[in-house]
Amino acid sequence: MIKKYWKDIKEKTSGMNKQETCSYILAYYWYHILIAASAAALVLLFAIHYGFGNQKPVFTCIIVNQEIDAARDREMADDFAKEAGLPEKRVVIDSDYNFSYDEFRLEGANESSYEKFFLKWQNREIDAVILSESFYRHCKEMGGRFQSLEEQETEGFTAYMDEGQCRAVELGNDGATEWISGKEDEKLLLAFPSSGKHIAEGRSFLKYLQGK
């Protein structure tokens, strides 16, 4: 098709100078140029968005029913990424998950984040979760399972035993817990869904929190 148009242009502008040729092309082929430019722009935008600007996370940790603090989440993600040698923009730590469940009622919560959480779990998009013991049990009631940490280094943490194995660690009433929850007296668990895809990064995250 392009060869046909180019041949036609060459034949019809054979006796014209450069200025006349340009005027002719603009007058009779402007819509072809517009269509080609638009198509090229769409291809470029698609490549940027899906090839470069929308790379999937290499590690995702969800913090459930704690203080929502995007600045803290980003600081924590960048700090962990730097220590673990991961690309900063592809490490996600997100505390925007406040919702009610079972007997637990939360005023002013974004209840849609409950469905969002389990959709991400189903899609294998959660590598780690920081949660209360009651929500840990709720996840199991919903069919969720957590990785065994028996072969991982958990020194410095209290093991949380489930089904005869360590499947979470208690963050305890320490600096890490206060940093995450904003409270000094709340015990949290760190667990890793068995559906998570980034196992090595999860181990690095556990080691990272050991140093906090």
Buried (B, 14 or more C-beta within 10 A) or exposed (E): EEEEEEEEBEEEBEEEEEEEBEEBBEEEBEEEEEEEEEEEEEEEEEEEEEEEEEEEBBBBBBBBBBEBBEEBBBEBBBBBBEEBEBEEEBBBBBBEBBBEBEEEEEEEBEEEBBEBBBEBBEEBBBBBBBBBEEBBEBBBEEEBBBBBBEEBEBEEBBBBEBEEEBBBBBBEBBEBBBBBBEEEEBBBBBBBBEBBBBEEBBBBBBBBBBEB
